[in-house]
Amino acid sequence: MMPLTDEVYIRDAHEGDVETIALLMADLGYPTSVSEMRNKLKNIFSHPDYRTIVALLNNEIVGFSGLMRGLSFERSGKYVRVISFVVKKTIRNKGIGKLLIKASEEWALEQGADNVVISSGNRGERKVAHIFYQKMGYAIKSSGFFKEL
């Protein structure tokens, strides 16, 4: 574990974190069962291009960042995409999100990435998150499209 403040630590997620990550996914607006999350994380943990980090406050997981590294088509170099990012609803605005973003960016630099891209839905409840990302130096650059198959 790497201490970032007196109380907050960032570390890699592991199988024992599945239940808490499932609860945090509900805070993100994507309710999921523990068994569903276990299956998702089993695949994610075994894939070398993915990393999941968690933030602990007083030894309790209070947030996580799900990361994926990739190669760009439109630019030279590598990028890291923040696929899932959440801090527990009851403790937001205490700097934990900033620490998670910084830890995500540090991993991106370690991977030789030129940039970080954050995926975030265009739902109304995500407006506060979008403001947070902009305060962290991220610019709105594109729209995404989704089609269920």
OpenMM code with the backbone's topology and positions (N, CA, C; nanometers):
from openmm import Vec3, app, unit

residues = "MET MET PRO LEU THR ASP GLU VAL TYR ILE ARG ASP ALA HIS GLU GLY ASP VAL GLU THR ILE ALA LEU LEU MET ALA ASP LEU GLY TYR PRO THR SER VAL SER GLU MET ARG ASN LYS LEU LYS ASN ILE PHE SER HIS PRO ASP TYR ARG THR ILE VAL ALA LEU LEU ASN ASN GLU ILE VAL GLY PHE SER GLY LEU MET ARG GLY LEU SER PHE GLU ARG SER GLY LYS TYR VAL ARG VAL ILE SER PHE VAL VAL LYS LYS THR ILE ARG ASN LYS GLY ILE GLY LYS LEU LEU ILE LYS ALA SER GLU GLU TRP ALA LEU GLU GLN GLY ALA ASP ASN VAL VAL ILE SER SER GLY ASN ARG GLY GLU ARG LYS VAL ALA HIS ILE PHE TYR GLN LYS MET GLY TYR ALA ILE LYS SER SER GLY PHE PHE LYS GLU LEU".split()
positions = [
    Vec3(0.0831, -0.1185, 0.0000),
    Vec3(0.0000, 0.0000, 0.0000),
    Vec3(0.0872, 0.1243, 0.0000),
    Vec3(0.0430, 0.2227, -0.0745),
    Vec3(0.1166, 0.3479, -0.0836),
    Vec3(0.0373, 0.4566, -0.0103),
    Vec3(0.0897, 0.5096, 0.1024),
    Vec3(0.0151, 0.6150, 0.1713),
    Vec3(0.0195, 0.7451, 0.0931),
    Vec3(-0.0953, 0.8089, 0.0753),
    Vec3(-0.1019, 0.9361, 0.0061),
    Vec3(-0.1323, 1.0506, 0.1030),
    Vec3(-0.2009, 1.0204, 0.2099),
    Vec3(-0.2230, 1.1153, 0.3183),
    Vec3(-0.2169, 1.0333, 0.4459),
    Vec3(-0.2476, 1.0946, 0.5573),
    Vec3(-0.2460, 1.0208, 0.6829),
    Vec3(-0.3496, 0.9089, 0.6852),
    Vec3(-0.4596, 0.9253, 0.6120),
    Vec3(-0.5689, 0.8299, 0.6210),
    Vec3(-0.6004, 0.7581, 0.4915),
    Vec3(-0.5650, 0.8123, 0.3768),
    Vec3(-0.6047, 0.7562, 0.2481),
    Vec3(-0.4883, 0.6801, 0.1853),
    Vec3(-0.5173, 0.5595, 0.1384),
    Vec3(-0.4189, 0.4767, 0.0692),
    Vec3(-0.4749, 0.4347, -0.0656),
    Vec3(-0.3878, 0.4206, -0.1622),
    Vec3(-0.4246, 0.3681, -0.2930),
    Vec3(-0.3498, 0.2366, -0.3098),
    Vec3(-0.4206, 0.1339, -0.3537),
    Vec3(-0.3576, 0.0054, -0.3804),
    Vec3(-0.4300, -0.0632, -0.4943),
    Vec3(-0.3677, -0.1679, -0.5477),
    Vec3(-0.4347, -0.2484, -0.6492),
    Vec3(-0.5503, -0.3240, -0.5866),
    Vec3(-0.6571, -0.3356, -0.6622),
    Vec3(-0.7716, -0.4147, -0.6178),
    Vec3(-0.7359, -0.5621, -0.6260),
    Vec3(-0.8055, -0.6435, -0.5480),
    Vec3(-0.7875, -0.7885, -0.5540),
    Vec3(-0.9228, -0.8559, -0.5327),
    Vec3(-0.9242, -0.9869, -0.5426),
    Vec3(-1.0493, -1.0629, -0.5367),
    Vec3(-1.1300, -1.0370, -0.4097),
    Vec3(-1.0630, -1.0068, -0.3005),
    Vec3(-1.1332, -0.9795, -0.1754),
    Vec3(-1.2107, -0.8485, -0.1758),
    Vec3(-1.1944, -0.7673, -0.2795),
    Vec3(-1.2605, -0.6369, -0.2882),
    Vec3(-1.3905, -0.6407, -0.3683),
    Vec3(-1.4273, -0.7572, -0.4174),
    Vec3(-1.5394, -0.7690, -0.5109),
    Vec3(-1.6688, -0.7116, -0.4541),
    Vec3(-1.7039, -0.7456, -0.3314),
    Vec3(-1.8310, -0.6989, -0.2749),
    Vec3(-1.8366, -0.5465, -0.2677),
    Vec3(-1.7292, -0.4858, -0.2221),
    Vec3(-1.7268, -0.3402, -0.2096),
    Vec3(-1.7294, -0.2731, -0.3460),
    Vec3(-1.6576, -0.3278, -0.4420),
    Vec3(-1.6588, -0.2703, -0.5769),
    Vec3(-1.7989, -0.2818, -0.6371),
    Vec3(-1.8685, -0.3916, -0.6113),
    Vec3(-2.0065, -0.4062, -0.6595),
    Vec3(-2.0948, -0.2965, -0.6001),
    Vec3(-2.0787, -0.2666, -0.4721),
    Vec3(-2.1563, -0.1593, -0.4088),
    Vec3(-2.1222, -0.0235, -0.4692),
    Vec3(-1.9945, -0.0009, -0.4962),
    Vec3(-1.9533, 0.1254, -0.5565),
    Vec3(-2.0078, 0.1405, -0.6982),
    Vec3(-2.0207, 0.0303, -0.7704),
    Vec3(-2.0796, 0.0370, -0.9049),
    Vec3(-2.2229, 0.0884, -0.8974),
    Vec3(-2.2948, 0.0551, -0.7911),
    Vec3(-2.4305, 0.1075, -0.7733),
    Vec3(-2.4253, 0.2591, -0.7527),
    Vec3(-2.3264, 0.3079, -0.6755),
    Vec3(-2.3095, 0.4521, -0.6578),
    Vec3(-2.2784, 0.5209, -0.7905),
    Vec3(-2.2156, 0.4485, -0.8808),
    Vec3(-2.1824, 0.5015, -1.0137),
    Vec3(-2.3039, 0.4996, -1.1070),
    Vec3(-2.4090, 0.4291, -1.0660),
    Vec3(-2.5299, 0.4216, -1.1480),
    Vec3(-2.5422, 0.2935, -1.2275),
    Vec3(-2.4600, 0.1939, -1.1931),
    Vec3(-2.4616, 0.0652, -1.2619),
    Vec3(-2.4729, -0.0477, -1.1606),
    Vec3(-2.5916, -0.0658, -1.1025),
    Vec3(-2.6075, -0.1727, -1.0031),
    Vec3(-2.5677, -0.3083, -1.0615),
    Vec3(-2.4965, -0.3862, -0.9824),
    Vec3(-2.4506, -0.5173, -1.0251),
    Vec3(-2.4474, -0.6097, -0.9046),
    Vec3(-2.4681, -0.7360, -0.9283),
    Vec3(-2.4613, -0.8326, -0.8188),
    Vec3(-2.3157, -0.8656, -0.7891),
    Vec3(-2.2921, -0.9214, -0.6719),
    Vec3(-2.1564, -0.9600, -0.6343),
    Vec3(-2.1044, -1.0678, -0.7284),
    Vec3(-2.1894, -1.1657, -0.7644),
    Vec3(-2.1433, -1.2731, -0.8539),
    Vec3(-2.1116, -1.2191, -0.9926),
    Vec3(-2.1917, -1.1245, -1.0396),
    Vec3(-2.1653, -1.0608, -1.1691),
    Vec3(-2.0318, -0.9840, -1.1646),
    Vec3(-2.0108, -0.9098, -1.0554),
    Vec3(-1.8874, -0.8330, -1.0415),
    Vec3(-1.7672, -0.9257, -1.0295),
    Vec3(-1.7858, -1.0371, -0.9598),
    Vec3(-1.6767, -1.1345, -0.9469),
    Vec3(-1.6335, -1.1842, -1.0850),
    Vec3(-1.7302, -1.2155, -1.1706),
    Vec3(-1.6982, -1.2612, -1.3062),
    Vec3(-1.6289, -1.1530, -1.3878),
    Vec3(-1.6784, -1.0309, -1.3780),
    Vec3(-1.6166, -0.9194, -1.4507),
    Vec3(-1.4724, -0.8989, -1.4061),
    Vec3(-1.4523, -0.8943, -1.2744),
    Vec3(-1.3182, -0.8676, -1.2224),
    Vec3(-1.2226, -0.9837, -1.2471),
    Vec3(-1.2739, -1.1051, -1.2504),
    Vec3(-1.1879, -1.2194, -1.2823),
    Vec3(-1.1241, -1.1984, -1.4189),
    Vec3(-1.2034, -1.1571, -1.5159),
    Vec3(-1.1513, -1.1292, -1.6503),
    Vec3(-1.0593, -1.0080, -1.6518),
    Vec3(-1.0991, -0.9031, -1.5816),
    Vec3(-1.0200, -0.7801, -1.5787),
    Vec3(-0.8854, -0.8046, -1.5109),
    Vec3(-0.8868, -0.8717, -1.3961),
    Vec3(-0.7625, -0.8971, -1.3229),
    Vec3(-0.6649, -0.9824, -1.4035),
    Vec3(-0.7165, -1.0672, -1.4900),
    Vec3(-0.6276, -1.1561, -1.5659),
    Vec3(-0.5773, -1.0931, -1.6959),
    Vec3(-0.6275, -0.9762, -1.7308),
    Vec3(-0.5882, -0.9119, -1.8565),
    Vec3(-0.4736, -0.8135, -1.8311),
    Vec3(-0.3622, -0.8267, -1.9018),
    Vec3(-0.2454, -0.7429, -1.8735),
    Vec3(-0.2621, -0.5946, -1.9073),
    Vec3(-0.3611, -0.5582, -1.9879),
    Vec3(-0.3805, -0.4181, -2.0241),
    Vec3(-0.4765, -0.3446, -1.9307),
    Vec3(-0.5238, -0.4130, -1.8278),
    Vec3(-0.6186, -0.3528, -1.7345),
    Vec3(-0.5582, -0.3447, -1.5953),
    Vec3(-0.6010, -0.2425, -1.5228),
    Vec3(-0.5607, -0.2291, -1.3827),
    Vec3(-0.6771, -0.1665, -1.3081),
    Vec3(-0.7007, -0.2125, -1.1881),
    Vec3(-0.8037, -0.1563, -1.1022),
    Vec3(-0.7364, -0.1151, -0.9720),
    Vec3(-0.7521, 0.0117, -0.9365),
    Vec3(-0.6964, 0.0592, -0.8109),
    Vec3(-0.8098, 0.1048, -0.7197),
    Vec3(-0.7894, 0.0892, -0.5904),
    Vec3(-0.8901, 0.1289, -0.4928),
    Vec3(-0.8304, 0.2309, -0.3973),
    Vec3(-0.9176, 0.3167, -0.3460),
    Vec3(-0.8799, 0.4136, -0.2426),
    Vec3(-0.9389, 0.3657, -0.1114),
    Vec3(-0.8554, 0.3621, -0.0086),
    Vec3(-0.8992, 0.3219, 0.1243),
    Vec3(-0.8892, 0.4400, 0.2195),
    Vec3(-0.9948, 0.4623, 0.2930),
    Vec3(-0.9976, 0.5632, 0.3975),
    Vec3(-1.0200, 0.4891, 0.5282),
    Vec3(-0.9263, 0.4999, 0.6205),
    Vec3(-0.9347, 0.4257, 0.7469),
    Vec3(-0.9611, 0.2775, 0.7226),
    Vec3(-0.8891, 0.2210, 0.6271),
    Vec3(-0.8950, 0.0786, 0.5904),
    Vec3(-1.0272, 0.0351, 0.5275),
    Vec3(-1.1108, 0.1282, 0.4850),
    Vec3(-1.2350, 0.0956, 0.4149),
    Vec3(-1.2231, 0.1437, 0.2705),
    Vec3(-1.2573, 0.0573, 0.1742),
    Vec3(-1.2547, 0.0977, 0.0336),
    Vec3(-1.3670, 0.1982, 0.0103),
    Vec3(-1.3277, 0.3154, -0.0408),
    Vec3(-1.4248, 0.4230, -0.0607),
    Vec3(-1.4270, 0.4737, -0.2045),
    Vec3(-1.3499, 0.4108, -0.2914),
    Vec3(-1.3505, 0.4511, -0.4311),
    Vec3(-1.2610, 0.3610, -0.5126),
    Vec3(-1.2811, 0.3658, -0.6443),
    Vec3(-1.1923, 0.2901, -0.7321),
    Vec3(-1.1845, 0.3540, -0.8691),
    Vec3(-1.0765, 0.3186, -0.9382),
    Vec3(-1.0543, 0.3623, -1.0753),
    Vec3(-1.0215, 0.2387, -1.1575),
    Vec3(-1.0999, 0.2145, -1.2608),
    Vec3(-1.0773, 0.1029, -1.3531),
    Vec3(-1.0089, 0.1552, -1.4777),
    Vec3(-0.8885, 0.1051, -1.5041),
    Vec3(-0.8032, 0.1590, -1.6097),
    Vec3(-0.7754, 0.0565, -1.7185),
    Vec3(-0.7544, 0.1067, -1.8398),
    Vec3(-0.7177, 0.0225, -1.9531),
    Vec3(-0.6148, 0.0974, -2.0364),
    Vec3(-0.5069, 0.0294, -2.0723),
    Vec3(-0.4075, 0.0932, -2.1597),
    Vec3(-0.4292, 0.0453, -2.3021),
    Vec3(-0.3969, 0.1326, -2.3961),
    Vec3(-0.4167, 0.0971, -2.5358),
    Vec3(-0.3253, 0.1763, -2.6279),
    Vec3(-0.3342, 0.1427, -2.7545),
    Vec3(-0.2586, 0.2105, -2.8591),
    Vec3(-0.3542, 0.2973, -2.9393),
    Vec3(-0.3085, 0.4152, -2.9775),
    Vec3(-0.3936, 0.5083, -3.0515),
    Vec3(-0.3870, 0.4832, -3.2011),
    Vec3(-0.4981, 0.5007, -3.2671),
    Vec3(-0.5031, 0.5024, -3.4127),
    Vec3(-0.4801, 0.6441, -3.4640),
    Vec3(-0.5378, 0.7416, -3.3953),
    Vec3(-0.5377, 0.8786, -3.4440),
    Vec3(-0.4135, 0.9581, -3.4045),
    Vec3(-0.3299, 0.9042, -3.3170),
    Vec3(-0.2075, 0.9702, -3.2727),
    Vec3(-0.0981, 0.8657, -3.2654),
    Vec3(0.0229, 0.9097, -3.2540),
    Vec3(0.1324, 0.8173, -3.2258),
    Vec3(0.1347, 0.7967, -3.0754),
    Vec3(0.1591, 0.6770, -3.0328),
    Vec3(0.1761, 0.6534, -2.8907),
    Vec3(0.0657, 0.5737, -2.8253),
    Vec3(0.0710, 0.5756, -2.6935),
    Vec3(-0.0197, 0.4983, -2.6096),
    Vec3(-0.1100, 0.5927, -2.5317),
    Vec3(-0.2201, 0.5377, -2.4839),
    Vec3(-0.3103, 0.6132, -2.3974),
    Vec3(-0.3583, 0.5215, -2.2856),
    Vec3(-0.4128, 0.5814, -2.1829),
    Vec3(-0.4828, 0.5072, -2.0780),
    Vec3(-0.6235, 0.5633, -2.0711),
    Vec3(-0.7197, 0.4745, -2.0656),
    Vec3(-0.8600, 0.5135, -2.0529),
    Vec3(-0.9075, 0.4785, -1.9124),
    Vec3(-0.9685, 0.5754, -1.8459),
    Vec3(-1.0358, 0.5515, -1.7189),
    Vec3(-1.1765, 0.5071, -1.7558),
    Vec3(-1.2018, 0.3784, -1.7384),
    Vec3(-1.3299, 0.3214, -1.7809),
    Vec3(-1.4367, 0.3377, -1.6737),
    Vec3(-1.3987, 0.3144, -1.5496),
    Vec3(-1.4901, 0.3298, -1.4357),
    Vec3(-1.4188, 0.4103, -1.3293),
    Vec3(-1.4901, 0.5064, -1.2724),
    Vec3(-1.4307, 0.5914, -1.1702),
    Vec3(-1.5411, 0.6332, -1.0752),
    Vec3(-1.5236, 0.6033, -0.9473),
    Vec3(-1.6278, 0.6391, -0.8508),
    Vec3(-1.5682, 0.6540, -0.7115),
    Vec3(-1.6248, 0.7486, -0.6384),
    Vec3(-1.6002, 0.7640, -0.4955),
    Vec3(-1.7361, 0.7466, -0.4279),
    Vec3(-1.7357, 0.6767, -0.3181),
    Vec3(-1.8585, 0.6497, -0.2418),
    Vec3(-1.9371, 0.7795, -0.2202),
    Vec3(-2.0669, 0.7740, -0.2471),
    Vec3(-2.1516, 0.8940, -0.2412),
    Vec3(-2.1413, 0.9695, -0.1090),
    Vec3(-2.1334, 0.8967, 0.0003),
    Vec3(-2.1387, 0.9603, 0.1320),
    Vec3(-2.0107, 1.0321, 0.1722),
    Vec3(-1.9024, 1.0171, 0.0949),
    Vec3(-1.7776, 1.0833, 0.1350),
    Vec3(-1.7124, 1.1609, 0.0202),
    Vec3(-1.7914, 1.2034, -0.0738),
    Vec3(-1.7364, 1.2821, -0.1845),
    Vec3(-1.6958, 1.4212, -0.1364),
    Vec3(-1.6157, 1.4888, -0.2174),
    Vec3(-1.5675, 1.6248, -0.1898),
    Vec3(-1.4707, 1.6312, -0.0715),
    Vec3(-1.3940, 1.5246, -0.0530),
    Vec3(-1.2922, 1.5220, 0.0524),
    Vec3(-1.1522, 1.5011, -0.0056),
    Vec3(-1.1386, 1.5093, -0.1394),
    Vec3(-1.0077, 1.4964, -0.2021),
    Vec3(-0.9715, 1.3551, -0.2447),
    Vec3(-1.0576, 1.2592, -0.2190),
    Vec3(-1.0272, 1.1203, -0.2537),
    Vec3(-1.0266, 1.1015, -0.4051),
    Vec3(-1.1205, 1.1625, -0.4740),
    Vec3(-1.1234, 1.1551, -0.6204),
    Vec3(-0.9971, 1.2114, -0.6822),
    Vec3(-0.9483, 1.3223, -0.6271),
    Vec3(-0.8243, 1.3819, -0.6776),
    Vec3(-0.7076, 1.2848, -0.6621),
    Vec3(-0.7012, 1.2178, -0.5479),
    Vec3(-0.5937, 1.1211, -0.5255),
    Vec3(-0.6034, 1.0038, -0.6228),
    Vec3(-0.7259, 0.9576, -0.6488),
    Vec3(-0.7452, 0.8477, -0.7438),
    Vec3(-0.7064, 0.8893, -0.8855),
    Vec3(-0.7443, 1.0103, -0.9253),
    Vec3(-0.7074, 1.0592, -1.0592),
    Vec3(-0.5554, 1.0683, -1.0703),
    Vec3(-0.4911, 1.1260, -0.9691),
    Vec3(-0.3450, 1.1392, -0.9715),
    Vec3(-0.2786, 1.0016, -0.9793),
    Vec3(-0.3275, 0.9047, -0.9043),
    Vec3(-0.2709, 0.7692, -0.9089),
    Vec3(-0.2938, 0.7063, -1.0462),
    Vec3(-0.4082, 0.7324, -1.1068),
    Vec3(-0.4367, 0.6825, -1.2417),
    Vec3(-0.3405, 0.7436, -1.3426),
    Vec3(-0.3168, 0.8739, -1.3299),
    Vec3(-0.2242, 0.9434, -1.4199),
    Vec3(-0.0804, 0.8941, -1.4012),
    Vec3(-0.0428, 0.8657, -1.2774),
    Vec3(0.0916, 0.8122, -1.2519),
    Vec3(0.1096, 0.6775, -1.3221),
    Vec3(0.0070, 0.5920, -1.3160),
    Vec3(0.0155, 0.4629, -1.3840),
    Vec3(0.0261, 0.4840, -1.5344),
    Vec3(-0.0497, 0.5803, -1.5867),
    Vec3(-0.0441, 0.6107, -1.7303),
    Vec3(0.0976, 0.6509, -1.7704),
    Vec3(0.1607, 0.7342, -1.6904),
    Vec3(0.2987, 0.7743, -1.7194),
    Vec3(0.3937, 0.6551, -1.7135),
    Vec3(0.3755, 0.5675, -1.6153),
    Vec3(0.4581, 0.4468, -1.6049),
    Vec3(0.4425, 0.3580, -1.7286),
    Vec3(0.3257, 0.3630, -1.7923),
    Vec3(0.2983, 0.2820, -1.9115),
    Vec3(0.3493, 0.3486, -2.0383),
    Vec3(0.4025, 0.4694, -2.0264),
    Vec3(0.4501, 0.5434, -2.1430),
    Vec3(0.3380, 0.6084, -2.2209),
    Vec3(0.2244, 0.6309, -2.1557),
    Vec3(0.1089, 0.6907, -2.2235),
    Vec3(0.1301, 0.8397, -2.2468),
    Vec3(0.0772, 0.8870, -2.3591),
    Vec3(0.0813, 1.0284, -2.3939),
    Vec3(-0.0380, 1.1050, -2.3378),
    Vec3(-0.1464, 1.0335, -2.3104),
    Vec3(-0.2667, 1.1000, -2.2631),
    Vec3(-0.3557, 1.0033, -2.1872),
    Vec3(-0.4507, 1.0621, -2.1150),
    Vec3(-0.5507, 0.9862, -2.0401),
    Vec3(-0.6873, 1.0303, -2.0901),
    Vec3(-0.7719, 0.9341, -2.1155),
    Vec3(-0.9087, 0.9578, -2.1616),
    Vec3(-1.0024, 0.9051, -2.0536),
    Vec3(-1.1054, 0.9805, -2.0220),
    Vec3(-1.2024, 0.9367, -1.9215),
    Vec3(-1.3354, 0.9111, -1.9897),
    Vec3(-1.3901, 0.7916, -1.9682),
    Vec3(-1.5239, 0.7599, -2.0163),
    Vec3(-1.6241, 0.8047, -1.9100),
    Vec3(-1.7241, 0.8821, -1.9519),
    Vec3(-1.8267, 0.9264, -1.8586),
    Vec3(-1.9556, 0.9490, -1.9356),
    Vec3(-2.0614, 0.8920, -1.8865),
    Vec3(-2.1905, 0.9017, -1.9529),
    Vec3(-2.2427, 1.0445, -1.9585),
    Vec3(-2.3338, 1.0684, -2.0497),
    Vec3(-2.3944, 1.2003, -2.0662),
    Vec3(-2.5245, 1.2154, -1.9880),
    Vec3(-2.5443, 1.1300, -1.8894),
    Vec3(-2.6650, 1.1376, -1.8064),
    Vec3(-2.6583, 1.2601, -1.7145),
    Vec3(-2.7737, 1.3122, -1.6815),
    Vec3(-2.7819, 1.4310, -1.5971),
    Vec3(-2.7095, 1.4169, -1.4646),
    Vec3(-2.7167, 1.2991, -1.4043),
    Vec3(-2.6520, 1.2795, -1.2747),
    Vec3(-2.4994, 1.2779, -1.2834),
    Vec3(-2.4443, 1.2803, -1.4041),
    Vec3(-2.2981, 1.2810, -1.4218),
    Vec3(-2.2411, 1.4223, -1.4361),
    Vec3(-2.3278, 1.5256, -1.4354),
    Vec3(-2.2809, 1.6635, -1.4544),
    Vec3(-2.1767, 1.7045, -1.3512),
    Vec3(-2.1978, 1.6667, -1.2263),
    Vec3(-2.1020, 1.7017, -1.1210),
    Vec3(-1.9677, 1.6345, -1.1486),
    Vec3(-1.9720, 1.5090, -1.1941),
    Vec3(-1.8480, 1.4383, -1.2283),
    Vec3(-1.7764, 1.5086, -1.3429),
    Vec3(-1.8509, 1.5544, -1.4419),
    Vec3(-1.7899, 1.6232, -1.5558),
    Vec3(-1.7201, 1.7518, -1.5107),
    Vec3(-1.7812, 1.8236, -1.4189),
    Vec3(-1.7183, 1.9444, -1.3644),
    Vec3(-1.5898, 1.9079, -1.2907),
    Vec3(-1.5938, 1.7991, -1.2133),
    Vec3(-1.4742, 1.7516, -1.1423),
    Vec3(-1.3620, 1.7199, -1.2412),
    Vec3(-1.3929, 1.6461, -1.3478),
    Vec3(-1.2903, 1.6102, -1.4454),
    Vec3(-1.2286, 1.7352, -1.5084),
    Vec3(-1.3123, 1.8330, -1.5385),
    Vec3(-1.2601, 1.9570, -1.5961),
    Vec3(-1.1699, 2.0298, -1.4966),
    Vec3(-1.2063, 2.0311, -1.3693),
    Vec3(-1.1212, 2.0925, -1.2666),
    Vec3(-0.9880, 2.0196, -1.2552),
    Vec3(-0.9862, 1.8913, -1.2889),
    Vec3(-0.8630, 1.8119, -1.2837),
    Vec3(-0.7810, 1.8276, -1.4113),
    Vec3(-0.8254, 1.9153, -1.5035),
    Vec3(-0.7480, 1.9456, -1.6231),
    Vec3(-0.7911, 1.8713, -1.7483),
    Vec3(-0.9030, 1.8004, -1.7425),
    Vec3(-0.9515, 1.7259, -1.8589),
    Vec3(-1.0466, 1.8126, -1.9396),
    Vec3(-1.0342, 1.8046, -2.0720),
    Vec3(-1.1193, 1.8814, -2.1631),
    Vec3(-1.2207, 1.7889, -2.2281),
    Vec3(-1.3391, 1.8413, -2.2533),
    Vec3(-1.4391, 1.7655, -2.3279),
    Vec3(-1.3957, 1.7686, -2.4737),
    Vec3(-1.3659, 1.6514, -2.5305),
    Vec3(-1.3093, 1.6456, -2.6653),
    Vec3(-1.3982, 1.5729, -2.7657),
    Vec3(-1.4857, 1.4859, -2.7204),
    Vec3(-1.5625, 1.4080, -2.8174),
    Vec3(-1.6888, 1.3533, -2.7520),
    Vec3(-1.7738, 1.2982, -2.8351),
    Vec3(-1.8915, 1.2260, -2.7880),
    Vec3(-1.8714, 1.0791, -2.8217),
    Vec3(-1.9270, 0.9947, -2.7409),
    Vec3(-1.9225, 0.8524, -2.7681),
    Vec3(-2.0584, 0.8032, -2.8109),
    Vec3(-2.0610, 0.6925, -2.8760),
    Vec3(-2.1864, 0.6330, -2.9206),
    Vec3(-2.1897, 0.4883, -2.8737),
    Vec3(-2.3085, 0.4377, -2.8511),
    Vec3(-2.3251, 0.3056, -2.7940),
    Vec3(-2.4397, 0.2351, -2.8647),
    Vec3(-2.4211, 0.1109, -2.8956),
    Vec3(-2.5273, 0.0296, -2.9534),
    Vec3(-2.5188, -0.1089, -2.8914),
    Vec3(-2.6284, -0.1502, -2.8319),
    Vec3(-2.6313, -0.2835, -2.7710),
    Vec3(-2.6573, -0.3876, -2.8793),
    Vec3(-2.5795, -0.4922, -2.8782),
    Vec3(-2.5947, -0.5997, -2.9769),
    Vec3(-2.6525, -0.7245, -2.9164),
] * unit.nanometer
topology = app.Topology()
chain = topology.addChain("A")
for resn in residues:
    res = topology.addResidue(resn, chain)
    for name in ("N", "CA", "C"):
        topology.addAtom(name, app.Element.getBySymbol(name[0]), res)
